[in-house]
Structures are given as structure tokens and as C-alpha cells.
Amino acid sequence: MRLPDKKDDPSYLDELISQEAAAEFLSTSPRFLEKRRSTGDGPPFIRISHRCIRYRRKDLIEWADSLTKTSTSAA
């Protein structure tokens, strides 16, 4: 009997995750996300409070997909 995988749950992509979890999801560092937030070219985020930033997995996926290129010379 196979146990249900959390990723099979429809709410998995909408779940709010921490900056550290988002960085791990994208295989990058939390500092990378901090820099991208300050320049405005990172993934969409939710500011719960001054020190509490959250991301949705679906937003991370859409943002990463928007960066997909077919050539190193592509703008």
C-alpha cells in the first residue's frame, strides 16, 4: 500500500513556505532571494511582517519557468 505523497495534495503548491524552504526548493541560497527581492526581479513573495517573508511554490515555479532560455545568447 502506497502512502499518499504530500506533493499529490492540491494545496501543496499554494502552501506558504519560508525563505529558507523557498531557497532549497529553487536550489539556491536565502541570500539570493534577499538580493532578488531588493532589486525587484525575484519571485513574487508575501510579506507577513517586516521580518516574515513567505513564498508560494506555484509562484516559484512560474518565476523559474519565466527564466527559461533556449540559447546563451538569448536576452
HELIX and SHEET records of a PDB file:
HELIX    1   1 LYS A    6  ASP A    8  5                                   3    
HELIX    2   2 PRO A   10  TYR A   12  5                                   3    
HELIX    3   3 GLN A   19  LEU A   26  1                                   8    
HELIX    4   4 PRO A   30  THR A   39  1                                  10    
HELIX    5   5 ARG A   57  SER A   66  1                                  10    
SHEET    1   A 3 LEU A  16  SER A  18  0                                        
SHEET    2   A 3 CYS A  52  ARG A  56 -1                                        
SHEET    3   A 3 ILE A  46  SER A  49 -1                                        
END                                                                             
